[in-house]
Amino acid sequence: MHEMPDPEPPRPPLSRSQRARATAATRALASSRIADLDALDAAAAILMIESLRGALDDTLQLLRECHEQA
């Protein structure tokens, strides 16, 4: 018989600012997905990349914060 793994303990809910940060990262990703990359000039492409880099960095920081809270 297979034993069920122990369920993870519940994590504390995200704070209002953490939810806002997650939402901002989600929106940055969504806007990059709908962009017509062929139509972007170099400056617009750089801005999109920088936006995604910032969103990724903030998301990783948010994950670290959540891990520390648990």
C-alpha positions as CSV (number, residue, x, y, z in Angstrom):
1,M,0.0,0.0,0.0
2,H,1.2,3.5,-0.8
3,E,1.5,6.0,2.1
4,M,0.2,9.4,1.5
5,P,2.9,12.1,1.9
6,D,2.4,14.4,4.8
7,P,0.5,17.5,3.7
8,E,2.4,20.7,3.8
9,P,1.4,23.0,6.6
10,P,-0.8,25.9,5.5
11,R,1.1,29.0,4.5
12,P,0.2,32.4,5.7
13,P,-1.8,34.4,3.2
14,L,0.0,37.1,1.1
15,S,-0.1,40.6,2.4
16,R,-1.8,43.3,0.4
17,S,1.6,44.6,-0.9
18,Q,2.7,41.0,-1.8
19,R,-0.5,40.5,-3.7
20,A,0.1,43.8,-5.6
21,R,3.6,42.7,-6.5
22,A,2.4,39.3,-7.8
23,T,-0.3,41.0,-9.8
24,A,2.2,43.5,-11.3
25,A,4.5,40.6,-12.4
26,T,1.5,38.7,-13.8
27,R,0.5,41.8,-15.8
28,A,4.1,42.3,-17.1
29,L,4.1,38.7,-18.3
30,A,0.7,39.0,-19.9
31,S,1.5,42.2,-21.8
32,S,4.7,40.6,-23.1
33,R,2.8,37.6,-24.4
34,I,0.4,39.7,-26.4
35,A,3.0,42.0,-27.8
36,D,3.9,41.7,-31.5
37,L,7.6,41.1,-31.1
38,D,8.2,41.6,-34.9
39,A,6.8,45.1,-34.6
40,L,8.9,46.3,-31.7
41,D,11.8,48.5,-32.4
42,A,15.0,48.1,-30.4
43,A,14.1,50.5,-27.7
44,A,10.7,49.0,-27.1
45,A,12.2,45.5,-26.9
46,I,14.8,46.6,-24.4
47,L,12.0,48.2,-22.2
48,M,10.0,45.0,-22.4
49,I,13.0,42.9,-21.4
50,E,13.8,45.3,-18.5
51,S,10.2,45.1,-17.3
52,L,10.3,41.3,-17.4
53,R,13.7,41.2,-15.6
54,G,12.3,43.5,-12.9
55,A,9.1,41.4,-12.6
56,L,11.2,38.2,-12.3
57,D,13.5,39.7,-9.7
58,D,10.6,40.9,-7.6
59,T,8.8,37.5,-7.9
60,L,11.9,35.7,-6.7
61,Q,12.2,38.1,-3.8
62,L,8.5,37.5,-3.0
63,L,9.1,33.8,-3.0
64,R,12.0,34.2,-0.6
65,E,9.8,36.3,1.7
66,C,7.0,33.7,1.6
67,H,9.5,31.0,2.4
68,E,10.8,32.9,5.4
69,Q,7.3,33.5,6.7
70,A,6.5,29.8,6.6
